[in-house]
Amino acid sequence: MKIALINENSQAAKNDMICQALKKVVEPMGHEVFNYGMYKPEDEAQLTYVQVGILAAVLLNSGAADYVITGCGTGEGAMLACNSFPGVICGHVEDPLDAYTFAQINDGNAIALPFAKGFGWGGDLNLEYIFEKLYVEESGQGYPRERAVPEKANKKILDEVKKVTYQDMNTILKSMDRELTKGALSTEGFENYFWDNCKDEAIRETVQEILAK
């Protein structure tokens, strides 16, 4: 699995610590981490939580990433921004139980973490425990297990609802404010990782047009 890490500007200083905790847990499982930044508060590309949602949606809809780890001060803004787009099911996760139940019940492909709220002593350990429970088992098996059948059915229903209520990602990219979108896709990490990992040629062409690449 290709796991993308994205930080917005208010929590960019924590990027390295978050990335190290994520790699420590998931790389032994065989997953690969791609750190899209922001890497530090002074980065030239300053991502807002709205732009985090744009970037996450591009990565997931293009196949450049299979899962997105992101967040903001409270995690709420990043979650709302991510869920504004098709092909993204983002959960708000504060602790390991949230991570496990979201993975098993909702079978999403992104989580938004509160990187400022309640993030004190032991914050790095809490992240490790969250990542462990997020990926400890195959996603979408249901919890409790006797609820697996209706929970899987509800997930399929949600997927079909989102197909109707959302435009496709390529149309969205062409319709959104060009400078807002360009800013979301101008990070060093995007340049380093997206082009080799993108699987959707239509999205690739639209992104090239936006960036005038």
Backbone as a printed PyTorch tensor [residue, N CA C, xyz], in Angstrom:
tensor([[[  0.8330,  -1.1930,   0.0000],
         [  0.0000,   0.0000,   0.0000],
         [  0.8740,   1.2520,   0.0000]],

        [[  0.4880,   2.2320,  -0.8160],
         [  1.1730,   3.5160,  -0.8380],
         [  0.4260,   4.4710,   0.0960]],

        [[  1.0940,   4.8990,   1.1530],
         [  0.4810,   5.7760,   2.1600],
         [  1.0980,   7.1620,   2.0380]],

        [[  0.2490,   8.1710,   1.8230],
         [  0.7190,   9.5540,   1.6850],
         [  0.5030,  10.3050,   2.9880]],

        [[  1.5090,  11.0350,   3.4250],
         [  1.3980,  11.9230,   4.5800],
         [  1.3320,  13.3580,   4.0880]],

        [[  0.3400,  14.1160,   4.5630],
         [  0.1900,  15.5270,   4.1940],
         [ -0.0050,  16.3560,   5.4540]],

        [[  0.7810,  17.4050,   5.6140],
         [  0.6100,  18.3560,   6.7200],
         [  0.2620,  19.7370,   6.1870]],

        [[ -0.6760,  20.4210,   6.8500],
         [ -0.9560,  21.8060,   6.4840],
         [ -0.0590,  22.7350,   7.3000]],

        [[ -0.1690,  24.0460,   7.0240],
         [  0.8420,  24.9850,   7.5200],
         [  0.9020,  25.1140,   9.0400]],

        [[ -0.2160,  25.0320,   9.7270],
         [ -0.1650,  25.2610,  11.1760],
         [  0.5440,  24.1510,  11.9320]],

        [[  0.6200,  22.9570,  11.3300],
         [  1.2260,  21.8030,  12.0050],
         [  2.4320,  21.2490,  11.2530]],

        [[  3.0170,  22.0700,  10.3730],
         [  4.1440,  21.6120,   9.5620],
         [  5.3610,  21.2530,  10.3980]],

        [[  5.5250,  21.8940,  11.5300],
         [  6.6920,  21.6270,  12.3750],
         [  6.7110,  20.1930,  12.8970]],

        [[  5.5700,  19.5410,  12.9190],
         [  5.4820,  18.1680,  13.4260],
         [  5.6760,  17.1210,  12.3260]],

        [[  5.8960,  17.5560,  11.0920],
         [  5.9170,  16.6270,   9.9640],
         [  6.9190,  15.4930,  10.1470]],

        [[  8.1400,  15.8060,  10.5140],
         [  9.1660,  14.7710,  10.6230],
         [  8.8140,  13.7620,  11.7070]],

        [[  8.3310,  14.2440,  12.8370],
         [  7.9550,  13.3450,  13.9370],
         [  6.8110,  12.4200,  13.5270]],

        [[  5.8110,  12.9800,  12.8300],
         [  4.6830,  12.1710,  12.3660],
         [  5.1540,  11.1340,  11.3550]],

        [[  6.0080,  11.5630,  10.4470],
         [  6.5100,  10.6630,   9.3990],
         [  7.3070,   9.5140,  10.0100]],

        [[  8.1340,   9.8060,  10.9880],
         [  8.9340,   8.7630,  11.6210],
         [  8.0510,   7.7590,  12.3550]],

        [[  7.0230,   8.2480,  13.0440],
         [  6.0970,   7.3430,  13.7400],
         [  5.3600,   6.4570,  12.7420]],

        [[  4.9450,   7.0520,  11.6300],
         [  4.2220,   6.2970,  10.5990],
         [  5.1120,   5.2290,   9.9790]],

        [[  6.3190,   5.6060,   9.5930],
         [  7.2390,   4.6520,   8.9780],
         [  7.5890,   3.5180,   9.9490]],

        [[  7.7980,   3.8520,  11.2050],
         [  8.1540,   2.8430,  12.2020],
         [  7.1150,   1.7340,  12.2730]],

        [[  5.8550,   2.1240,  12.1330],
         [  4.7660,   1.1520,  12.2500],
         [  4.4800,   0.4290,  10.9350]],

        [[  4.3850,   1.1700,   9.8330],
         [  3.8340,   0.5620,   8.6120],
         [  4.8710,  -0.0630,   7.6890]],

        [[  6.1160,   0.4140,   7.7380],
         [  7.1030,  -0.1760,   6.8250],
         [  7.3620,  -1.6490,   7.1180]],

        [[  7.4100,  -2.0850,   8.4080],
         [  7.5470,  -3.5220,   8.6610],
         [  6.3490,  -4.3380,   8.1730]],

        [[  5.2070,  -3.6670,   7.9590],
         [  4.0250,  -4.3520,   7.4290],
         [  4.0820,  -4.4910,   5.9120]],

        [[  5.0800,  -3.8430,   5.2900],
         [  5.2160,  -3.9130,   3.8400],
         [  4.6390,  -2.7270,   3.1020]],

        [[  4.1660,  -1.7130,   3.8310],
         [  3.6200,  -0.5190,   3.2030],
         [  4.7360,   0.4890,   2.9330]],

        [[  4.4750,   1.4130,   2.0060],
         [  5.4550,   2.4290,   1.6400],
         [  4.8940,   3.8110,   1.9630]],

        [[  5.7050,   4.6500,   2.5930],
         [  5.2740,   5.9890,   2.9900],
         [  5.8470,   7.0230,   2.0260]],

        [[  4.9920,   7.9290,   1.5590],
         [  5.4040,   9.0550,   0.7180],
         [  5.0560,  10.3410,   1.4680]],

        [[  6.0740,  11.0800,   1.8560],
         [  5.8880,  12.2930,   2.6540],
         [  5.7370,  13.4890,   1.7140]],

        [[  4.5140,  13.9720,   1.5540],
         [  4.2310,  15.0940,   0.6650],
         [  4.4140,  16.4480,   1.3510]],

        [[  4.8070,  16.4630,   2.6260],
         [  4.9680,  17.7250,   3.3220],
         [  3.5970,  18.2930,   3.7040]],

        [[  3.5700,  19.5390,   4.1740],
         [  4.7070,  20.4280,   4.3310],
         [  5.7570,  19.8440,   5.2770]],

        [[  7.0240,  20.1580,   5.0060],
         [  8.1140,  19.6260,   5.8050],
         [  8.4760,  20.5210,   6.9770]],

        [[  8.2720,  21.8020,   6.8300],
         [  8.5750,  22.7580,   7.9050],
         [  7.7380,  24.0080,   7.6840]],

        [[  7.5440,  24.8060,   8.7350],
         [  6.6660,  25.9810,   8.6080],
         [  7.1180,  26.9730,   7.5440]],

        [[  8.4190,  26.9730,   7.2240],
         [  8.9530,  27.9590,   6.2820],
         [  8.8840,  27.5080,   4.8240]],

        [[  8.3170,  26.3410,   4.5470],
         [  8.2370,  25.8610,   3.1700],
         [  7.6030,  26.9110,   2.2660]],

        [[  8.0930,  26.9620,   1.0430],
         [  7.5500,  27.9370,   0.0890],
         [  6.0780,  27.6710,  -0.1940]],

        [[  5.7290,  26.4090,  -0.3790],
         [  4.3290,  26.0390,  -0.6000],
         [  3.6260,  25.9450,   0.7490]],

        [[  2.7100,  26.8640,   1.0050],
         [  1.9870,  26.9180,   2.2690],
         [  0.5880,  26.3340,   2.0790]],

        [[  0.3720,  25.1310,   2.6010],
         [ -0.9050,  24.4490,   2.4160],
         [ -1.8860,  24.8080,   3.5310]],

        [[ -3.0940,  25.2280,   3.1550],
         [ -4.1830,  25.3560,   4.1030],
         [ -4.8790,  23.9980,   4.2210]],

        [[ -5.7760,  23.8690,   5.2030],
         [ -6.4660,  22.5810,   5.3140],
         [ -7.3810,  22.3370,   4.1120]],

        [[ -7.8630,  23.4040,   3.4810],
         [ -8.6570,  23.2320,   2.2580],
         [ -7.7990,  22.6220,   1.1560]],

        [[ -6.5770,  23.1090,   1.0250],
         [ -5.6720,  22.5720,   0.0010],
         [ -5.2150,  21.1590,   0.3280]],

        [[ -5.1690,  20.8250,   1.6100],
         [ -4.9040,  19.4410,   1.9990],
         [ -5.9630,  18.5220,   1.3950]],

        [[ -7.2310,  18.9600,   1.4400],
         [ -8.3010,  18.1630,   0.8480],
         [ -8.1350,  17.9980,  -0.6470]],

        [[ -7.7460,  19.0730,  -1.3300],
         [ -7.5230,  18.9960,  -2.7760],
         [ -6.4060,  18.0090,  -3.0900]],

        [[ -5.2760,  18.1610,  -2.3970],
         [ -4.1290,  17.2910,  -2.6430],
         [ -4.4740,  15.8360,  -2.3400]],

        [[ -5.1400,  15.5890,  -1.2270],
         [ -5.5200,  14.2200,  -0.8690],
         [ -6.4190,  13.6100,  -1.9390]],

        [[ -7.3700,  14.3950,  -2.4380],
         [ -8.2970,  13.8880,  -3.4480],
         [ -7.5810,  13.5750,  -4.7560]],

        [[ -6.6390,  14.4200,  -5.1440],
         [ -5.8760,  14.1560,  -6.3680],
         [ -5.0770,  12.8640,  -6.2200]],

        [[ -4.4180,  12.6880,  -5.0910],
         [ -3.5930,  11.4940,  -4.8880],
         [ -4.4400,  10.2260,  -4.8930]],

        [[ -5.5760,  10.2470,  -4.2050],
         [ -6.3980,   9.0420,  -4.1000],
         [ -7.1290,   8.7380,  -5.4080]],

        [[ -7.6660,   9.7530,  -6.0580],
         [ -8.4130,   9.5170,  -7.2960],
         [ -7.5150,   9.1600,  -8.4660]],

        [[ -6.2540,   9.5900,  -8.4230],
         [ -5.3200,   9.2650,  -9.5110],
         [ -4.6070,   7.9440,  -9.2930]],

        [[ -4.7620,   7.3580,  -8.1030],
         [ -4.0500,   6.1260,  -7.7930],
         [ -2.6220,   6.3520,  -7.3480]],

        [[ -2.2100,   7.6210,  -7.1960],
         [ -0.8540,   7.9090,  -6.7260],
         [ -0.6740,   7.5070,  -5.2680]],

        [[ -1.7730,   7.4210,  -4.5270],
         [ -1.7380,   6.9440,  -3.1420],
         [ -2.9550,   6.0670,  -2.9020]],

        [[ -2.7980,   5.1070,  -2.0080],
         [ -3.9080,   4.2400,  -1.6190],
         [ -4.5680,   4.7150,  -0.3340]],

        [[ -3.8050,   5.4840,   0.4450],
         [ -4.3080,   5.9430,   1.7480],
         [ -3.6340,   7.2720,   2.0690]],

        [[ -4.3590,   8.1590,   2.7490],
         [ -3.8120,   9.4630,   3.1330],
         [ -3.8950,   9.6380,   4.6420]],

        [[ -2.7800,  10.0200,   5.2260],
         [ -2.7210,  10.4260,   6.6280],
         [ -2.5550,  11.9370,   6.6390]],

        [[ -3.4860,  12.6400,   7.2710],
         [ -3.3860,  14.0910,   7.3240],
         [ -4.0010,  14.5940,   8.6210]],

        [[ -4.2250,  15.8920,   8.6910],
         [ -4.7970,  16.4900,   9.8820],
         [ -4.5580,  17.9830,   9.8950]],

        [[ -4.9130,  18.5940,  11.0210],
         [ -4.6780,  20.0220,  11.2370],
         [ -4.6810,  20.2270,  12.7430]],

        [[ -4.9470,  21.4210,  13.2150],
         [ -4.9320,  21.6350,  14.6630],
         [ -5.9080,  20.7480,  15.4000]],

        [[ -7.1640,  20.7360,  14.9580],
         [ -8.1970,  19.9010,  15.5750],
         [ -8.4920,  18.6470,  14.7720]],

        [[ -8.0730,  18.6330,  13.5260],
         [ -8.4110,  17.5300,  12.6250],
         [ -9.7310,  17.7150,  11.9100]],

        [[-10.5690,  18.6140,  12.4170],
         [-11.9110,  18.7800,  11.8490],
         [-11.8690,  19.3950,  10.4520]],

        [[-11.0960,  20.4830,  10.2870],
         [-11.0370,  21.1490,   8.9930],
         [-10.5060,  20.2400,   7.9030]],

        [[ -9.4330,  19.5050,   8.2070],
         [ -8.8550,  18.5980,   7.2250],
         [ -9.8340,  17.4950,   6.8550]],

        [[-10.5640,  16.9770,   7.8500],
         [-11.5470,  15.9300,   7.5670],
         [-12.6530,  16.4670,   6.6500]],

        [[-13.1710,  17.6580,   6.9690],
         [-14.2440,  18.2300,   6.1510],
         [-13.7690,  18.5050,   4.7300]],

        [[-12.5490,  19.0260,   4.5980],
         [-12.0140,  19.3140,   3.2650],
         [-11.8450,  18.0320,   2.4610]],

        [[-11.3060,  16.9960,   3.0750],
         [-11.1160,  15.7210,   2.3690],
         [-12.4510,  15.1360,   1.9200]],

        [[-13.4500,  15.1920,   2.7950],
         [-14.7430,  14.6100,   2.4800],
         [-15.5720,  15.4570,   1.5160]],

        [[-15.0370,  16.6010,   1.1050],
         [-15.7030,  17.4230,   0.0980],
         [-15.5390,  16.8540,  -1.3060]],

        [[-14.7120,  15.8200,  -1.4490],
         [-14.3590,  15.3280,  -2.7770],
         [-14.7920,  13.8770,  -2.9830]],

        [[-14.9990,  13.4910,  -4.2430],
         [-15.3210,  12.0950,  -4.5560],
         [-14.1110,  11.2050,  -4.3010]],

        [[-14.3710,   9.9400,  -4.0750],
         [-13.2780,   8.9830,  -3.9410],
         [-12.5180,   9.0710,  -2.6440]],

        [[-13.0040,   9.8790,  -1.6960],
         [-12.3270,  10.0450,  -0.4130],
         [-13.3240,   9.7940,   0.7150]],

        [[-12.9770,   8.8880,   1.6110],
         [-13.7420,   8.6870,   2.8410],
         [-12.7660,   8.8750,   3.9970]],

        [[-12.8750,  10.0220,   4.6440],
         [-11.9050,  10.4250,   5.6640],
         [-12.5460,  10.4210,   7.0450]],

        [[-11.9110,   9.7520,   7.9840],
         [-12.3950,   9.7090,   9.3470],
         [-11.6090,  10.6290,  10.2580]],

        [[-12.2720,  11.1620,  11.2650],
         [-11.6170,  11.9770,  12.2870],
         [-11.1670,  11.0310,  13.3950]],

        [[ -9.8620,  10.9460,  13.6080],
         [ -9.2950,   9.9410,  14.5110],
         [ -8.4820,  10.6170,  15.6050]],

        [[ -8.8390,  10.3600,  16.8550],
         [ -8.1230,  10.9380,  17.9920],
         [ -7.3480,   9.9050,  18.7950]],

        [[ -7.7490,   8.6350,  18.7120],
         [ -7.0980,   7.6200,  19.5340],
         [ -7.1190,   6.2770,  18.7940]],

        [[ -6.4310,   5.2690,  19.3240],
         [ -6.3540,   3.9730,  18.6350],
         [ -7.7050,   3.3060,  18.4010]],

        [[ -8.6430,   3.4900,  19.3490],
         [ -9.9680,   2.8920,  19.1470],
         [-10.6810,   3.5260,  17.9670]],

        [[-10.5730,   4.8560,  17.8400],
         [-11.1270,   5.5240,  16.6510],
         [-10.5380,   4.9160,  15.3810]],

        [[ -9.2240,   4.7280,  15.3830],
         [ -8.5400,   4.2110,  14.1930],
         [ -9.0530,   2.8210,  13.8320]],

        [[ -9.1510,   1.9590,  14.8200],
         [ -9.5580,   0.5800,  14.5540],
         [-11.0080,   0.5040,  14.0830]],

        [[-11.9070,   1.2090,  14.7770],
         [-13.3180,   1.1210,  14.4040],
         [-13.5890,   1.8020,  13.0630]],

        [[-12.8890,   2.9060,  12.7700],
         [-13.0610,   3.5420,  11.4610],
         [-12.6170,   2.5990,  10.3490]],

        [[-11.4640,   1.9610,  10.5390],
         [-10.9610,   1.0340,   9.5170],
         [-11.9010,  -0.1490,   9.3240]],

        [[-12.3680,  -0.7160,  10.4120],
         [-13.1640,  -1.9360,  10.3170],
         [-14.6220,  -1.6840,   9.9330]],

        [[-15.1930,  -0.5900,  10.4200],
         [-16.6120,  -0.3180,  10.1640],
         [-16.8040,   0.4930,   8.8850]],

        [[-16.0050,   1.5550,   8.7320],
         [-16.2350,   2.4990,   7.6280],
         [-15.3550,   2.2490,   6.4160]],

        [[-14.2620,   1.5060,   6.5970],
         [-13.4180,   1.0870,   5.4740],
         [-13.0150,   2.2740,   4.5970]],

        [[-12.5280,   3.3520,   5.2570],
         [-12.1630,   4.5500,   4.5170],
         [-10.7680,   4.4770,   3.9310]],

        [[-10.3300,   5.6020,   3.3470],
         [ -9.0000,   5.6550,   2.7420],
         [ -8.2070,   6.8890,   3.1720]],

        [[ -8.6690,   7.5470,   4.2280],
         [ -7.9420,   8.7030,   4.7590],
         [ -8.3570,   8.9380,   6.2020]],

        [[ -7.4260,   9.4700,   6.9920],
         [ -7.7830,   9.9070,   8.3360],
         [ -7.2290,  11.3070,   8.5660]],

        [[ -7.9480,  12.0690,   9.3930],
         [ -7.5170,  13.4060,   9.7990],
         [ -7.2970,  13.4000,  11.3090]],

        [[ -6.1120,  13.7920,  11.7150],
         [ -5.7060,  13.7500,  13.1170],
         [ -5.6300,  15.1530,  13.7100]],

        [[ -5.9350,  15.3020,  15.0190],
         [ -5.7680,  16.5840,  15.6890],
         [ -4.3270,  16.7310,  16.1790]],

        [[ -3.5080,  17.4410,  15.4330],
         [ -2.0890,  17.5290,  15.7450],
         [ -1.7590,  18.6070,  16.7800]],

        [[ -2.7680,  19.3820,  17.2010],
         [ -2.5310,  20.3850,  18.2430],
         [ -3.3810,  20.0980,  19.4810]],

        [[ -4.6360,  19.7650,  19.2740],
         [ -5.5570,  19.5320,  20.3820],
         [ -5.1520,  18.2920,  21.1870]],

        [[ -4.8200,  18.4950,  22.4510],
         [ -4.4460,  17.3800,  23.3140],
         [ -3.1440,  16.7190,  22.9380]],

        [[ -2.3210,  17.4000,  22.1410],
         [ -1.0850,  16.7960,  21.6540],
         [  0.0720,  17.2510,  22.5410]],

        [[  0.2500,  16.5580,  23.6420],
         [  1.3320,  16.9080,  24.5620],
         [  2.2830,  15.7490,  24.7450]],

        [[  2.6920,  15.5260,  25.9870],
         [  3.6090,  14.4470,  26.3200],
         [  3.0040,  13.1150,  25.8900]],

        [[  3.7850,  12.3230,  25.1600],
         [  3.3070,  11.0340,  24.6650],
         [  2.5710,  11.1080,  23.3510]],

        [[  2.5400,  12.3000,  22.7320],
         [  1.8330,  12.4470,  21.4610],
         [  2.3710,  11.5350,  20.3800]],

        [[  3.6920,  11.3550,  20.3750],
         [  4.2950,  10.4890,  19.3650],
         [  3.8930,   9.0340,  19.5760]],

        [[  3.7800,   8.6280,  20.8410],
         [  3.3540,   7.2540,  21.1350],
         [  1.9050,   7.0340,  20.7270]],

        [[  1.0680,   8.0350,  20.9880],
         [ -0.3300,   7.9120,  20.5830],
         [ -0.4440,   7.7370,  19.0760]],

        [[  0.3940,   8.4610,  18.3370],
         [  0.3910,   8.3040,  16.8800],
         [  0.7680,   6.8830,  16.4840]],

        [[  1.8040,   6.3380,  17.1000],
         [  2.2180,   4.9750,  16.7830],
         [  1.0890,   3.9830,  17.0550]],

        [[  0.4160,   4.1380,  18.1940],
         [ -0.6720,   3.2210,  18.5320],
         [ -1.8430,   3.3800,  17.5580]],

        [[ -2.1070,   4.6150,  17.1360],
         [ -3.1610,   4.8580,  16.1370],
         [ -2.8290,   4.1480,  14.8310]],

        [[ -1.5980,   4.3080,  14.3580],
         [ -1.2090,   3.6920,  13.0920],
         [ -1.2260,   2.1640,  13.1940]],

        [[ -0.8470,   1.6360,  14.3460],
         [ -0.8880,   0.1820,  14.5350],
         [ -2.3170,  -0.3420,  14.3960]],

        [[ -3.2570,   0.3060,  15.0610],
         [ -4.6470,  -0.1540,  15.0190],
         [ -5.3220,   0.1340,  13.6830]],

        [[ -4.8440,   1.1510,  12.9820],
         [ -5.4180,   1.4730,  11.6820],
         [ -5.1330,   0.3840,  10.6580]],

        [[ -3.9290,  -0.1980,  10.7600],
         [ -3.4910,  -1.1570,   9.7410],
         [ -3.2630,  -2.5670,  10.2860]],

        [[ -3.7140,  -2.8300,  11.5150],
         [ -3.4070,  -4.1160,  12.1350],
         [ -4.0920,  -5.2780,  11.4230]],

        [[ -5.2450,  -5.0330,  10.8260],
         [ -5.9990,  -6.0620,  10.1130],
         [ -6.4930,  -5.5140,   8.7840]],

        [[ -6.9120,  -6.4050,   7.9170],
         [ -7.5040,  -5.9660,   6.6560],
         [ -8.7020,  -5.0730,   6.9380]],

        [[ -8.7610,  -3.9520,   6.2540],
         [ -9.8270,  -2.9790,   6.4770],
         [-11.1790,  -3.5170,   6.0280]],

        [[-12.2470,  -3.0440,   6.6970],
         [-13.6050,  -3.3370,   6.2600],
         [-14.1560,  -4.6800,   6.6660]],

        [[-13.5960,  -5.2990,   7.7020],
         [-14.0850,  -6.6120,   8.1260],
         [-15.2810,  -6.5200,   9.0680]],

        [[-15.5740,  -5.3200,   9.5580],
         [-16.7090,  -5.1360,  10.4580],
         [-16.3080,  -5.2240,  11.9130]],

        [[-16.9960,  -4.4330,  12.7330],
         [-16.7950,  -4.5100,  14.1850],
         [-18.0810,  -4.0860,  14.8790]],

        [[-18.5550,  -4.9470,  15.8030],
         [-18.0970,  -6.3180,  16.0320],
         [-18.3570,  -7.1920,  14.8070]],

        [[-17.6890,  -8.3310,  14.7470],
         [-17.7210,  -9.1370,  13.5370],
         [-19.1350,  -9.5700,  13.1430]],

        [[-20.0170,  -9.7330,  14.1130],
         [-21.3770, -10.1330,  13.7670],
         [-22.1330,  -9.0230,  13.0380]],

        [[-21.5550,  -7.8070,  13.0210],
         [-22.1480,  -6.6900,  12.2910],
         [-21.5340,  -6.5200,  10.9020]],

        [[-20.6750,  -7.4370,  10.5070],
         [-19.9080,  -7.2710,   9.2660],
         [-20.8050,  -7.1480,   8.0380]],

        [[-21.8400,  -7.9690,   7.9320],
         [-22.6740,  -7.9730,   6.7300],
         [-23.3960,  -6.6370,   6.5340]],

        [[-24.1300,  -6.1280,   7.5300],
         [-24.7890,  -4.8260,   7.3090],
         [-23.8040,  -3.6710,   7.1600]],

        [[-22.6510,  -3.7460,   7.8380],
         [-21.6740,  -2.6640,   7.7230],
         [-21.0590,  -2.6130,   6.3210]],

        [[-20.7560,  -3.7730,   5.7530],
         [-20.2350,  -3.8070,   4.3870],
         [-21.2910,  -3.3160,   3.3970]],

        [[-22.5390,  -3.6640,   3.6570],
         [-23.6260,  -3.2100,   2.7820],
         [-23.7610,  -1.6990,   2.8470]],

        [[-23.6690,  -1.1370,   4.0450],
         [-23.7760,   0.3120,   4.2020],
         [-22.6230,   1.0360,   3.5160]],

        [[-21.4260,   0.4600,   3.5830],
         [-20.2690,   1.0650,   2.9090],
         [-20.5000,   1.1070,   1.3990]],

        [[-21.0390,   0.0360,   0.8240],
         [-21.3210,   0.0090,  -0.6110],
         [-22.3930,   1.0360,  -0.9710]],

        [[-23.3890,   1.1740,  -0.0990],
         [-24.4340,   2.1690,  -0.3330],
         [-23.8310,   3.5730,  -0.3330]],

        [[-22.9530,   3.8600,   0.6350],
         [-22.3040,   5.1690,   0.6940],
         [-21.4880,   5.4330,  -0.5630]],

        [[-20.7580,   4.4330,  -1.0250],
         [-19.9680,   4.5870,  -2.2480],
         [-20.8650,   4.9580,  -3.4290]],

        [[-22.0290,   4.3110,  -3.5390],
         [-22.9380,   4.5920,  -4.6470],
         [-23.5700,   5.9760,  -4.5050]],

        [[-23.8820,   6.3740,  -3.2860],
         [-24.4300,   7.7090,  -3.0500],
         [-23.4310,   8.7750,  -3.4760]],

        [[-22.1610,   8.5690,  -3.1340],
         [-21.1340,   9.5550,  -3.4740],
         [-20.9340,   9.6620,  -4.9860]],

        [[-21.1780,   8.5850,  -5.7140],
         [-21.0710,   8.6360,  -7.1730],
         [-22.1250,   9.5700,  -7.7650]],

        [[-23.2630,   9.6530,  -7.0890],
         [-24.3560,  10.4830,  -7.5810],
         [-24.2030,  11.9300,  -7.1070]],

        [[-23.7710,  12.1180,  -5.8840],
         [-23.7570,  13.4560,  -5.2850],
         [-22.4910,  14.2480,  -5.5900]],

        [[-21.4680,  13.6080,  -6.1440],
         [-20.2140,  14.2850,  -6.4520],
         [-19.9440,  14.2300,  -7.9540]],

        [[-19.3290,  15.2890,  -8.4890],
         [-18.7860,  15.2340,  -9.8400],
         [-17.5100,  14.3980,  -9.8220]],

        [[-17.0570,  13.9890, -11.0080],
         [-15.7970,  13.2600, -11.0540],
         [-14.6360,  14.2160, -10.7800]],

        [[-13.5280,  13.6750, -10.3160],
         [-12.4170,  14.4850,  -9.8410],
         [-11.8160,  15.3430, -10.9400]],

        [[-11.7600,  14.8240, -12.1430],
         [-11.1550,  15.5900, -13.2290],
         [-11.9850,  16.8430, -13.5400]],

        [[-13.2970,  16.7040, -13.5460],
         [-14.1710,  17.8500, -13.7620],
         [-14.0080,  18.8790, -12.6540]],

        [[-13.8810,  18.4020, -11.4300],
         [-13.6910,  19.3020, -10.2880],
         [-12.3940,  20.0880, -10.4430]],

        [[-11.3200,  19.4050, -10.8010],
         [-10.0300,  20.0810, -10.9540],
         [-10.0910,  21.1830, -12.0030]],

        [[-10.8240,  20.9290, -13.0720],
         [-10.9250,  21.9150, -14.1380],
         [-11.8180,  23.0930, -13.7480]],

        [[-12.6960,  22.8860, -12.7650],
         [-13.6730,  23.9050, -12.3980],
         [-13.2420,  24.7650, -11.2130]],

        [[-12.3660,  24.2590, -10.3740],
         [-11.9770,  24.9930,  -9.1710],
         [-11.0800,  26.1750,  -9.4830]],

        [[-10.9820,  27.0770,  -8.5370],
         [-10.0750,  28.2110,  -8.6640],
         [ -8.6680,  27.7220,  -8.9910]],

        [[ -8.1010,  28.2040, -10.0810],
         [ -6.8270,  27.6870, -10.5860],
         [ -5.6730,  27.9370,  -9.6120]],

        [[ -5.6230,  29.1010,  -9.0150],
         [ -4.5180,  29.4100,  -8.1070],
         [ -4.6010,  28.6050,  -6.8230]],

        [[ -5.8210,  28.3990,  -6.3310],
         [ -6.0010,  27.5730,  -5.1330],
         [ -5.5160,  26.1550,  -5.3910]],

        [[ -5.9080,  25.6070,  -6.5280],
         [ -5.5190,  24.2400,  -6.8750],
         [ -4.0250,  24.1430,  -7.1430]],

        [[ -3.4950,  25.0980,  -7.8670],
         [ -2.0640,  25.0920,  -8.1650],
         [ -1.2460,  25.1450,  -6.8950]],

        [[ -1.6840,  25.9390,  -5.9290],
         [ -0.9710,  26.0020,  -4.6570],
         [ -0.9630,  24.6810,  -3.9150]],

        [[ -2.0700,  23.9440,  -4.0220],
         [ -2.1550,  22.6460,  -3.3450],
         [ -1.2460,  21.6080,  -3.9790]],

        [[ -0.9400,  21.7850,  -5.2710],
         [ -0.1680,  20.7850,  -6.0070],
         [  1.2690,  21.2300,  -6.2750]],

        [[  1.7200,  22.2520,  -5.5860],
         [  3.0450,  22.8110,  -5.8530],
         [  4.0760,  22.4680,  -4.7910]],

        [[  3.7880,  21.4940,  -3.9590],
         [  4.7390,  21.1350,  -2.9100],
         [  5.9120,  20.3420,  -3.4760]],

        [[  7.0040,  20.3600,  -2.7750],
         [  8.1800,  19.5870,  -3.1670],
         [  7.8480,  18.0980,  -3.2160]],

        [[  7.0670,  17.6360,  -2.2450],
         [  6.7020,  16.2240,  -2.2150],
         [  5.8720,  15.8180,  -3.4080]],

        [[  4.9620,  16.6880,  -3.8450],
         [  4.1450,  16.3710,  -5.0220],
         [  5.0260,  16.2000,  -6.2490]],

        [[  5.9620,  17.0980,  -6.4410],
         [  6.8850,  17.0200,  -7.5760],
         [  7.7210,  15.7440,  -7.5160]],

        [[  8.1010,  15.3550,  -6.3110],
         [  8.9800,  14.1870,  -6.1510],
         [  8.2600,  12.8590,  -6.3820]],

        [[  6.9700,  12.7930,  -6.0070],
         [  6.3150,  11.4900,  -5.9540],
         [  5.1440,  11.2970,  -6.9160]],

        [[  4.4260,  12.3530,  -7.2530],
         [  3.1670,  12.1730,  -7.9730],
         [  3.3480,  11.5760,  -9.3590]],

        [[  4.2740,  12.0900, -10.1240],
         [  4.3660,  11.7160, -11.5390],
         [  4.6860,  10.2390, -11.7310]],

        [[  5.5020,   9.6770, -10.8770],
         [  5.8490,   8.2650, -10.9970],
         [  4.7250,   7.3500, -10.5110]],

        [[  3.8770,   7.8610,  -9.6190],
         [  2.8640,   7.0130,  -9.0010],
         [  1.4660,   7.1880,  -9.5750]],

        [[  1.2270,   8.2680, -10.3030],
         [ -0.1020,   8.5250, -10.8630],
         [ -0.4940,   7.4280, -11.8550]],

        [[ -1.7210,   6.9210, -11.7380],
         [ -2.2100,   5.8620, -12.6140],
         [ -3.3280,   6.3390, -13.5440]],

        [[ -3.8060,   7.5640, -13.3550],
         [ -4.9210,   8.0740, -14.1350],
         [ -4.4170,   9.1310, -15.1120]],

        [[ -4.4460,   8.8020, -16.3970],
         [ -3.8690,   9.6920, -17.3980],
         [ -4.6670,  10.9870, -17.5540]],

        [[ -5.9720,  10.9150, -17.3830],
         [ -6.7820,  12.1310, -17.5120],
         [ -6.4450,  13.1260, -16.4080]],

        [[ -6.3120,  12.6350, -15.1770],
         [ -5.9390,  13.5080, -14.0680],
         [ -4.5150,  14.0160, -14.2530]],

        [[ -3.6350,  13.1500, -14.7320],
         [ -2.2570,  13.5780, -14.9890],
         [ -2.2270,  14.7640, -15.9620]],

        [[ -2.9740,  14.6500, -17.0420],
         [ -2.9890,  15.7140, -18.0460],
         [ -3.5630,  17.0110, -17.4830]],

        [[ -4.6080,  16.8930, -16.6650],
         [ -5.2030,  18.0880, -16.0790],
         [ -4.2380,  18.7480, -15.1000]],

        [[ -3.5530,  17.9310, -14.2930],
         [ -2.5780,  18.4750, -13.3480],
         [ -1.4370,  19.1540, -14.1010]],

        [[ -0.9730,  18.5530, -15.1910],
         [  0.0810,  19.1780, -15.9940],
         [ -0.3680,  20.5280, -16.5220]],

        [[ -1.6160,  20.6010, -16.9430],
         [ -2.1600,  21.8640, -17.4420],
         [ -2.2120,  22.9160, -16.3240]],

        [[ -2.6680,  22.4810, -15.1450],
         [ -2.7690,  23.4070, -14.0100],
         [ -1.3980,  23.9470, -13.6250]],

        [[ -0.4070,  23.0620, -13.6210],
         [  0.9400,  23.4580, -13.2280],
         [  1.7550,  23.9790, -14.4010]],

        [[  1.1550,  23.9080, -15.5930],
         [  1.8560,  24.3110, -16.8130],
         [  3.1780,  23.5990, -16.9350]],

        [[  3.1370,  22.2670, -16.6430],
         [  4.3580,  21.4480, -16.6540],
         [  4.6010,  20.8970, -18.0380]]])
